Protein backbone atom coordinates (compact mmCIF):
# COMPACT_ATOMS: atom_id res chain seq x y z
CA UNK A 1 0.00 0.00 0.00
CA UNK A 2 1.46 3.34 -1.04
CA UNK A 3 0.71 6.31 1.21
CA UNK A 4 0.96 10.04 0.60
CA UNK A 5 1.35 12.48 3.49
CA UNK A 6 -1.40 15.10 3.55
CA UNK A 7 -0.42 18.69 4.33
CA UNK A 8 -2.40 21.42 6.05
CA UNK A 9 -4.96 22.69 5.16
CA UNK A 10 -6.19 19.33 3.74
CA UNK A 11 -9.71 18.83 5.18
CA UNK A 12 -8.98 15.25 6.30
CA UNK A 13 -6.61 16.70 8.92
CA UNK A 14 -9.54 18.56 10.55
CA UNK A 15 -11.86 15.57 10.93
CA UNK A 16 -12.64 13.83 14.20
CA UNK A 17 -11.92 10.16 13.51
CA UNK A 18 -14.14 7.23 14.52
CA UNK A 19 -12.65 4.12 16.11
CA UNK A 20 -12.20 1.40 13.47
CA UNK A 21 -12.71 -2.34 13.84
CA UNK A 22 -9.31 -3.63 14.99
CA UNK A 23 -9.98 -6.97 13.24
CA UNK A 24 -10.40 -5.35 9.81
CA UNK A 25 -7.63 -6.72 7.53
CA UNK A 26 -7.50 -3.39 5.65
CA UNK A 27 -6.74 -1.65 8.96
CA UNK A 28 -3.86 -4.06 9.59
CA UNK A 29 -2.46 -3.35 6.10
CA UNK A 30 -2.83 0.40 6.68
CA UNK A 31 -1.00 0.15 10.02
CA UNK A 32 1.85 -1.80 8.41
CA UNK A 33 2.17 0.78 5.62
CA UNK A 34 2.15 3.60 8.17
CA UNK A 35 4.96 1.96 10.15
CA UNK A 36 7.00 1.62 6.94
CA UNK A 37 6.39 5.28 6.05
CA UNK A 38 7.30 6.44 9.57
CA UNK A 39 10.56 4.49 9.46
CA UNK A 40 11.39 5.83 5.99
CA UNK A 41 10.79 9.47 7.01
CA UNK A 42 13.87 11.07 8.64
CA UNK A 43 13.16 12.42 12.12
CA UNK A 44 9.60 11.03 12.16
CA UNK A 45 8.48 9.30 15.36
CA UNK A 46 4.76 8.91 14.63
CA UNK A 47 2.01 9.07 12.03
CA UNK A 48 -1.75 9.18 12.45
CA UNK A 49 -4.10 7.75 9.81
CA UNK A 50 -5.59 11.14 8.84
CA UNK A 51 -2.10 12.28 7.85
CA UNK A 52 -2.18 9.71 5.06
CA UNK A 53 -5.78 10.41 4.05
CA UNK A 54 -7.59 7.81 6.17
CA UNK A 55 -10.01 9.41 8.68
CA UNK A 56 -9.92 6.60 11.25
CA UNK A 57 -8.58 6.58 14.81
CA UNK A 58 -5.29 4.79 14.24
CA UNK A 59 -1.71 5.86 14.86
CA UNK A 60 1.78 4.39 14.91
CA UNK A 61 4.61 5.66 17.09
CA UNK A 62 8.20 4.71 17.89
CA UNK A 63 10.51 7.20 19.63
CA UNK A 64 13.63 5.01 19.32
CA UNK A 65 16.66 7.16 18.63
CA UNK A 66 14.95 10.46 19.47
CA UNK A 67 16.57 12.90 21.88
CA UNK A 68 14.96 13.56 25.29
CA UNK A 69 13.57 10.02 25.53
CA UNK A 70 12.98 8.79 29.06
CA UNK A 71 10.21 6.21 28.73
CA UNK A 72 10.21 3.85 25.76
CA UNK A 73 7.27 1.57 24.99
CA UNK A 74 8.74 0.26 21.73
CA UNK A 75 6.62 0.31 18.60
CA UNK A 76 3.12 1.50 19.51
CA UNK A 77 0.31 0.78 17.04
CA UNK A 78 -3.13 1.63 18.43
CA UNK A 79 -6.63 1.98 17.03
CA UNK A 80 -9.37 3.75 18.93
CA UNK A 81 -6.86 5.15 21.45
CA UNK A 82 -8.05 7.00 24.53
CA UNK A 83 -6.12 9.29 26.87
CA UNK A 84 -6.72 7.83 30.34
CA UNK A 85 -4.63 10.26 32.37
CA UNK A 86 -2.31 13.23 31.96
CA UNK A 87 -0.12 14.98 34.51
CA UNK A 88 2.31 17.88 34.55
CA UNK A 89 2.75 20.63 31.98
CA UNK A 90 5.65 21.69 29.80
CA UNK A 91 6.10 23.79 26.66
CA UNK A 92 8.42 22.30 24.02
CA UNK A 93 9.04 22.63 20.29
CA UNK A 94 7.17 20.27 17.93
CA UNK A 95 7.09 19.61 14.23
CA UNK A 96 4.84 17.52 12.00
CA UNK A 97 5.00 15.83 8.61
CA UNK A 98 1.70 17.52 7.74
CA UNK A 99 3.14 20.97 8.48
CA UNK A 100 6.52 20.60 6.78
CA UNK A 101 7.75 24.21 6.95
CA UNK A 102 7.00 25.14 10.58
CA UNK A 103 7.63 24.09 14.16
CA UNK A 104 5.93 25.47 17.23
CA UNK A 105 6.09 25.72 21.01
CA UNK A 106 3.28 23.52 22.31
CA UNK A 107 2.15 23.01 25.92
CA UNK A 108 1.58 19.35 26.77
CA UNK A 109 1.34 17.04 29.76
CA UNK A 110 4.66 15.55 30.86
CA UNK A 111 3.28 12.08 31.61
CA UNK A 112 0.30 10.24 30.14
CA UNK A 113 -1.47 6.91 30.10
CA UNK A 114 -3.07 5.89 26.81
CA UNK A 115 -5.16 2.82 26.02
CA UNK A 116 -6.17 1.40 22.65
CA UNK A 117 -6.59 -1.76 20.61
CA UNK A 118 -3.88 -3.51 18.62
CA UNK A 119 -4.86 -3.90 14.95
CA UNK A 120 -5.29 -7.53 14.01
CA UNK A 121 -5.70 -9.01 17.48
CA UNK A 122 -7.95 -6.38 19.07
CA UNK A 123 -5.93 -6.86 22.26
CA UNK A 124 -6.04 -3.87 24.60
CA UNK A 125 -2.70 -2.16 25.09
CA UNK A 126 -2.00 0.40 27.78
CA UNK A 127 1.00 2.68 27.34
CA UNK A 128 2.39 4.73 30.23
CA UNK A 129 4.82 7.37 29.00
CA UNK A 130 6.66 10.48 30.07
CA UNK A 131 8.80 13.24 28.57
CA UNK A 132 9.19 13.06 24.79
CA UNK A 133 7.18 9.86 24.37
CA UNK A 134 4.24 11.39 26.28
CA UNK A 135 4.42 14.48 24.04
CA UNK A 136 4.49 12.34 20.89
CA UNK A 137 1.48 10.31 22.04
CA UNK A 138 -0.50 13.50 22.68
CA UNK A 139 0.51 14.87 19.27
CA UNK A 140 -0.84 11.75 17.53
CA UNK A 141 -4.01 11.73 19.64
CA UNK A 142 -4.62 15.34 18.56
CA UNK A 143 -4.53 14.26 14.92
CA UNK A 144 -7.38 11.85 15.65
CA UNK A 145 -9.40 14.77 17.08
CA UNK A 146 -8.83 16.85 13.97
CA UNK A 147 -6.14 19.04 15.54
CA UNK A 148 -2.65 20.00 14.43
CA UNK A 149 0.09 21.40 16.66
CA UNK A 150 -0.79 24.75 15.03
CA UNK A 151 -4.08 24.61 16.97
CA UNK A 152 -2.19 24.25 20.26
CA UNK A 153 0.35 27.10 20.05
CA UNK A 154 -0.25 30.34 21.96
CA UNK A 155 -0.02 32.44 18.80
CA UNK A 156 2.15 33.43 15.85
CA UNK A 157 5.01 34.30 18.23
CA UNK A 158 5.26 30.58 19.07
CA UNK A 159 5.76 29.44 15.43
CA UNK A 160 9.15 29.10 13.75
CA UNK A 161 10.52 28.13 10.34
CA UNK A 162 11.64 24.50 10.34
CA UNK A 163 15.42 24.16 10.35
CA UNK A 164 16.85 22.13 7.50
CA UNK A 165 19.91 20.00 8.10
CA UNK A 166 22.04 18.71 5.25
C-alpha positions as CSV (number, residue, x, y, z in Angstrom):
1,X,0.0,0.0,0.0
2,X,1.5,3.3,-1.0
3,X,0.7,6.3,1.2
4,X,1.0,10.0,0.6
5,X,1.3,12.5,3.5
6,X,-1.4,15.1,3.5
7,X,-0.4,18.7,4.3
8,X,-2.4,21.4,6.0
9,X,-5.0,22.7,5.2
10,X,-6.2,19.3,3.7
11,X,-9.7,18.8,5.2
12,X,-9.0,15.2,6.3
13,X,-6.6,16.7,8.9
14,X,-9.5,18.6,10.5
15,X,-11.9,15.6,10.9
16,X,-12.6,13.8,14.2
17,X,-11.9,10.2,13.5
18,X,-14.1,7.2,14.5
19,X,-12.7,4.1,16.1
20,X,-12.2,1.4,13.5
21,X,-12.7,-2.3,13.8
22,X,-9.3,-3.6,15.0
23,X,-10.0,-7.0,13.2
24,X,-10.4,-5.3,9.8
25,X,-7.6,-6.7,7.5
26,X,-7.5,-3.4,5.7
27,X,-6.7,-1.6,9.0
28,X,-3.9,-4.1,9.6
29,X,-2.5,-3.4,6.1
30,X,-2.8,0.4,6.7
31,X,-1.0,0.2,10.0
32,X,1.8,-1.8,8.4
33,X,2.2,0.8,5.6
34,X,2.1,3.6,8.2
35,X,5.0,2.0,10.2
36,X,7.0,1.6,6.9
37,X,6.4,5.3,6.1
38,X,7.3,6.4,9.6
39,X,10.6,4.5,9.5
40,X,11.4,5.8,6.0
41,X,10.8,9.5,7.0
42,X,13.9,11.1,8.6
43,X,13.2,12.4,12.1
44,X,9.6,11.0,12.2
45,X,8.5,9.3,15.4
46,X,4.8,8.9,14.6
47,X,2.0,9.1,12.0
48,X,-1.8,9.2,12.5
49,X,-4.1,7.7,9.8
50,X,-5.6,11.1,8.8
51,X,-2.1,12.3,7.8
52,X,-2.2,9.7,5.1
53,X,-5.8,10.4,4.0
54,X,-7.6,7.8,6.2
55,X,-10.0,9.4,8.7
56,X,-9.9,6.6,11.2
57,X,-8.6,6.6,14.8
58,X,-5.3,4.8,14.2
59,X,-1.7,5.9,14.9
60,X,1.8,4.4,14.9
61,X,4.6,5.7,17.1
62,X,8.2,4.7,17.9
63,X,10.5,7.2,19.6
64,X,13.6,5.0,19.3
65,X,16.7,7.2,18.6
66,X,15.0,10.5,19.5
67,X,16.6,12.9,21.9
68,X,15.0,13.6,25.3
69,X,13.6,10.0,25.5
70,X,13.0,8.8,29.1
71,X,10.2,6.2,28.7
72,X,10.2,3.9,25.8
73,X,7.3,1.6,25.0
74,X,8.7,0.3,21.7
75,X,6.6,0.3,18.6
76,X,3.1,1.5,19.5
77,X,0.3,0.8,17.0
78,X,-3.1,1.6,18.4
79,X,-6.6,2.0,17.0
80,X,-9.4,3.8,18.9
81,X,-6.9,5.2,21.5
82,X,-8.1,7.0,24.5
83,X,-6.1,9.3,26.9
84,X,-6.7,7.8,30.3
85,X,-4.6,10.3,32.4
86,X,-2.3,13.2,32.0
87,X,-0.1,15.0,34.5
88,X,2.3,17.9,34.6
89,X,2.8,20.6,32.0
90,X,5.6,21.7,29.8
91,X,6.1,23.8,26.7
92,X,8.4,22.3,24.0
93,X,9.0,22.6,20.3
94,X,7.2,20.3,17.9
95,X,7.1,19.6,14.2
96,X,4.8,17.5,12.0
97,X,5.0,15.8,8.6
98,X,1.7,17.5,7.7
99,X,3.1,21.0,8.5
100,X,6.5,20.6,6.8
101,X,7.7,24.2,7.0
102,X,7.0,25.1,10.6
103,X,7.6,24.1,14.2
104,X,5.9,25.5,17.2
105,X,6.1,25.7,21.0
106,X,3.3,23.5,22.3
107,X,2.1,23.0,25.9
108,X,1.6,19.3,26.8
109,X,1.3,17.0,29.8
110,X,4.7,15.5,30.9
111,X,3.3,12.1,31.6
112,X,0.3,10.2,30.1
113,X,-1.5,6.9,30.1
114,X,-3.1,5.9,26.8
115,X,-5.2,2.8,26.0
116,X,-6.2,1.4,22.6
117,X,-6.6,-1.8,20.6
118,X,-3.9,-3.5,18.6
119,X,-4.9,-3.9,15.0
120,X,-5.3,-7.5,14.0
121,X,-5.7,-9.0,17.5
122,X,-7.9,-6.4,19.1
123,X,-5.9,-6.9,22.3
124,X,-6.0,-3.9,24.6
125,X,-2.7,-2.2,25.1
126,X,-2.0,0.4,27.8
127,X,1.0,2.7,27.3
128,X,2.4,4.7,30.2
129,X,4.8,7.4,29.0
130,X,6.7,10.5,30.1
131,X,8.8,13.2,28.6
132,X,9.2,13.1,24.8
133,X,7.2,9.9,24.4
134,X,4.2,11.4,26.3
135,X,4.4,14.5,24.0
136,X,4.5,12.3,20.9
137,X,1.5,10.3,22.0
138,X,-0.5,13.5,22.7
139,X,0.5,14.9,19.3
140,X,-0.8,11.7,17.5
141,X,-4.0,11.7,19.6
142,X,-4.6,15.3,18.6
143,X,-4.5,14.3,14.9
144,X,-7.4,11.8,15.7
145,X,-9.4,14.8,17.1
146,X,-8.8,16.9,14.0
147,X,-6.1,19.0,15.5
148,X,-2.7,20.0,14.4
149,X,0.1,21.4,16.7
150,X,-0.8,24.7,15.0
151,X,-4.1,24.6,17.0
152,X,-2.2,24.2,20.3
153,X,0.3,27.1,20.1
154,X,-0.2,30.3,22.0
155,X,0.0,32.4,18.8
156,X,2.1,33.4,15.9
157,X,5.0,34.3,18.2
158,X,5.3,30.6,19.1
159,X,5.8,29.4,15.4
160,X,9.1,29.1,13.8
161,X,10.5,28.1,10.3
162,X,11.6,24.5,10.3
163,X,15.4,24.2,10.4
164,X,16.8,22.1,7.5
165,X,19.9,20.0,8.1
166,X,22.0,18.7,5.3
